[in-house]
Amino acid sequence: MPDILLKTRDVAERLGVHPATVLRRQGELGVVKLNGRVLRFPESSVASFIESHRPAMERAP
């Protein structure tokens, strides 16, 4: 089953950050470029990122 591709604003909402932050960290999130310009993020990559950063996110006030 193909992975769902998320827009930058969707990823930002899931992470609770500004879309610009998502764009700065796109390399860590496994970005996919469509037509050389359009950025999409595989849902599984975003889920892995969240899981790997969960302890840090839980410590934040």
C-alpha angles and dihedrals in degrees: 000000000000119000118253112247116221129206121238093255091051091053090047091054092050092049096040093235138114116274089243089063090054090052092050091052097039092121091061092048099054101246123203119208117213118198088354094284114049113086124210131172122217109238091227091055091051091048090051091049091051092048093049092049098040097106091053091047092050092053093054113103 
